[in-house]
């Protein structure tokens, strides 16, 4: 265990705690997103794991019950033709679009993130269509499924994977680069990568940029269209609160859609799916990214969940997210003995996502105790405590409490 | 319109109807599956589209509400670690296994059928691992997504597709065959193909047999293990009543699992997924067929739906299915003027699935009117009326009524 270089006295700590608690109350009182919390089913716990599984929006159960009882149970097959099932993938994609800075018609919902990474990376290589471009650069620090799937995409398109740290991406780019796959926010450290700058650098090298938005969509502005991103994927069960394992999405920039050549050309991506012709003809637009029959229960639960975003600007969410993580780091710094934890989260706002990751020698025990005491984050083995800050339902008093309980657990 | 070669007189038709209605009542009274109907949410309509979307099992809404409200809403992230979410793909696969004649540990649930076709066909080519075997034979009569996806699998493994009618499959097999993909029951005609015989022929040629069970699982015995099938896929929203677009499944025979090399090696198929290591190491067993995070809402709805099969033998279902389709064909023959419709469904039991397909010149109008009159089948463009017989909730009186209303609509 690191030596405690300093440790506030009991009296001093109580005074700090009062002061930070007062600050928290004032910040909550001024928070223009404070009203969003009532849209969610929450209890007295401080839920700092919305970056792993978003909380349940309170109106979703009734909507799911309608899908199950009426749409499936009563209308049955008629819901495919008369209801709003068939077009759900594109319709829900268009609902996600403004949250990630995309115009309508470019995002389609369905499948898992991993399956969409496969479509996107193979699609990027084929859009590039230059056998001299042998390399797919993959964020070596990212959530590993991206690397596993990109390796398969490389193998199946005659390319090779080159793992790179995003910090070294620009220098790794060159005439042999076909595409680069980068995670916008690192799942472990919470580091936010420079999407505009890296996308421009990738384009400068004549390659395509594929972004994984799992840890940024719903937490901060992405600006897919504004920054000329080529393809992107993301999940919907973190900051978008779509439910456990809810369907992921694929973004194909409009300029690429006519040439997008999916490796998974399932029947629902056909130009005329119900003709059921032996020959495949790809649909136009985002529909080309569909594969099989849409998973309606999960998809319509997600659609309902997205309604909590009505009237909320992602810029407001970002401002609160940074204020929350700043405040959490400040509280941790005040309450936790120096050296007991080490923050992996960048101090500068431009490089910070919406989570705080603290390295801690006895992280498994600490997270278990924290959870039992009503502060729910998660553990990334072997030694990282992750705390996700979801501005729609986490407040400043929650944040102060989380840091205070953390300090108590670390002292225990 | 074909000439009416004969047409029963009014009086004769009424007598026939009475007689067939009496027969139906007797058959229903003797039906050992009659009690299963009360397990489903049904109304007065005759629902003959369970081969497209199975009816809602009556207990599923409460189970889904529990998944949403308690497991997601209250336990939140704890359901992944403390609940039964993580192992759902294998656990539900093992629940499907006895229905298709598979021992436990060989079926994993997740993704769409199309995605699983991709895994299975690429997997078969790689298991075969012989560059001289350039051909993937694909059932040319099947639901087209199989052909579309198999074409992509061929393109990405340096093979080629050879479309064949299953009737010609045996003669098309040879030293260049890598694998054959066949639909067990044709989605349009309802023809049942000879799984044991064709699998043996494929093996005789040194190739691998991949079966699509979408239209057979839950309707008739499949015998995957007994007949030595190599790989199989199927959907769960037809005869398995899993709900609209519910997750599909992949069967990899135990003898192939250690060599099965998935083209979609997502993080949940890793031997130690939470180690989140950069290098991929495939899990053992059916887990190797997983890809991304399981779609919990849909998956647990499916799990609940499968409980209607408790205590029901698939052989009993098959016997009733044949009795129902026999009886329907008999009623159609009795009620419908000769030549007005043509059955595409094989008369011999060994070649019949659990549906009856009738070709009819004005099929779109007929199906629309039938549906409005409470007999729900579906249309396969341009001229096929499909009637699916799901033995768990369709009875003989339903069947007689469907044929009688059909005759009235055809006469209208």
Interface residues (C-beta under 8 A of the other chain):
Chain A: X41 X43 X47 X49 X52 X53 X55 X56 X60 X61 X64 X65 X68 X69 X71 X72 X73 X74 X76 X77 X78 X79 X80 X85 X111 X112 X113 X114 X115 X118 X122 X140 X143 X144 X145 X147 X148 X149 X151 X152 X156 X157 X163 X188 X235 X237 X243 X244 X245 X246 X247 X248 X262 X263 X264 X265 X266 X267 X270 X274 X275 X276 X277 X278 X280 X291 X292 X293 X294 X295 X296 X297 X298 X299 X301 X371 X376 X378 X380 X381
Chain B: X41 X43 X47 X49 X52 X53 X55 X56 X60 X61 X64 X65 X68 X69 X71 X72 X73 X74 X76 X77 X78 X79 X80 X85 X111 X112 X113 X114 X115 X118 X122 X140 X143 X144 X145 X147 X148 X149 X151 X152 X156 X157 X163 X188 X235 X237 X243 X244 X245 X246 X247 X248 X262 X263 X264 X265 X266 X267 X270 X274 X275 X276 X277 X278 X280 X291 X292 X293 X294 X295 X296 X297 X298 X299 X301 X371 X376 X378 X380 X381
